[in-house]
Amino acid sequence: MQNLDSILSKKLTDRAVKLQMRDRICLESGQANKVIIDGGEYINFSSNDYLGLASHPATVNAIKQQLDQGGFGSGASHLITGHHQIHQKLENSLAEFLQRDSAITFSTGYMANLAILQSLANKGDLIIADKLNHASLIDGAKLSNADSLRYQHCDLIALESRLKKSAINKWVVTDSVFSMDGDIAPLDKIAGLCKKYAAHLIVDDAHGFGVLGEQGRGCIEHFGLSQSELPVLMGTFGKALGGFGAFVSGSKNLTSYLMQFARSYVYTTALPAAVAAANYCNLGIIRDNQLLRRKLFENINYFKSQCVNHKYKNTKIYLVSSNTAIQPIIVGESKKLIDLNRKLKDNGVLVGAIRPPTVAANSDRLRVTLSASHSFEEIDYLVNLL
Ligand SMILES: *Cc1c(COP(=O)(O)O)cnc(C)c1O
């Protein structure tokens, strides 16, 4: 029998040899357009805080007030005594904002996706999933007793061929905005195919909610999708809302069903009420503040236009075409990516360095994420460095 440490150390060494070892940087400041690490200041192009709400004064105030009134710990799961009136208020206003019948909150987006697939997709069903879906959707499919097929990324022909298979229920599952590529799934056409083949559509709008659509209602507003066209909508509070937690929205029966049968809802402690209060505050900000979204899209367009002006000479390194806050620059090799990323950091800029297995082999990339909180000067500085 091998000793545990030697088993683990072998796996860690394998990962290090492949240049896939992950590391954590330790922030000494709040999440914002500038952050402090080891006493030094860095411009942050690596967070999902697309509207700059993670450190918003109104949010900080909302969480403080709720702490003063109700303490910190939620004490139990939602179905025991963990469900507070601020959770209920958050769910009600989400449903109203999204123009859906109902919404239910989850502790994280990861858990919401496990909940959806584990509870809805049963034996005899077929899950049909985009190849580049988020890891939590892949893991949710593993937890369900349904069969599962994948289709080439955003490929409607491949999707349709899988939809022709028979099953008790067919579930088509996709991200709206893909987290490592920034492209948007053709949800109007996907919804059309779901209707044609009597399949149910599940969409993870983690990177669309708060950002897409004039009002920030996300992919459903961007594509004008009704509750019957997109019956299972999932979104998170951790990205554009700058908070923490997630939700699923749809019919009353959908949220009641999840409440009864979703194991990652039933068997876990409720989100602290203070966190729900901060999410509630930020929901109000995204609803009432279209200027933030406008500034984000100005920044996205500015970044893209500046990159085009500079014309990268090296054709092996290129900016992927994306119209969202996620702007990947494909580098292709882990070593080159790590070097580039270190050079950016040495010059005071933080950008995500995404390697396999998060993305496919040889598609290692810098993942630039833009926020409404960035200034044009900060973007100029990044583009010049690149
Ligand atoms: C971040 C993310 C999740 C997970 O949400 P958390 O609240 O961070 O657990 C799920 N899906 C996608 C597409 C994401 O980007």
The ligand as an SDF file (V2000), in Angstrom:
LIG
                    3D

 15 15  0  0  0  0  0  0  0  0999 V2000
  -19.2210   31.2830  -11.8590 C   0  0  0  0  0  0  0  0  0  0  0  0
  -20.0850   30.3660  -12.6240 C   0  0  0  0  0  0  0  0  0  0  0  0
  -20.8920   29.4170  -11.9810 C   0  0  0  0  0  0  0  0  0  0  0  0
  -20.7880   29.1450  -10.5040 C   0  0  0  0  0  0  0  0  0  0  0  0
  -21.3250   30.1710   -9.7570 O   0  0  0  0  0  0  0  0  0  0  0  0
  -20.8120   30.3780   -8.2550 P   0  0  0  0  0  0  0  0  0  0  0  0
  -21.8730   31.1930   -7.6260 O   0  0  0  0  0  0  0  0  0  0  0  0
  -19.5010   31.0620   -8.3560 O   0  0  0  0  0  0  0  0  0  0  0  0
  -20.6970   29.0110   -7.6540 O   0  0  0  0  0  0  0  0  0  0  0  0
  -21.7580   28.6720  -12.7360 C   0  0  0  0  0  0  0  0  0  0  0  0
  -21.8170   28.8230  -14.0850 N   0  0  0  0  0  0  0  0  0  0  0  0
  -21.0370   29.6980  -14.7420 C   0  0  0  0  0  0  0  0  0  0  0  0
  -21.1470   29.8190  -16.2290 C   0  0  0  0  0  0  0  0  0  0  0  0
  -20.1500   30.4920  -14.0260 C   0  0  0  0  0  0  0  0  0  0  0  0
  -19.3450   31.3400  -14.6720 O   0  0  0  0  0  0  0  0  0  0  0  0
  1  2  1  0
  2  3  1  0
  2 14  2  0
  3  4  1  0
  3 10  2  0
  4  5  1  0
  5  6  1  0
  6  7  2  0
  6  8  1  0
  6  9  1  0
 10 11  1  0
 11 12  2  0
 12 13  1  0
 12 14  1  0
 14 15  1  0
M  END
$$$$
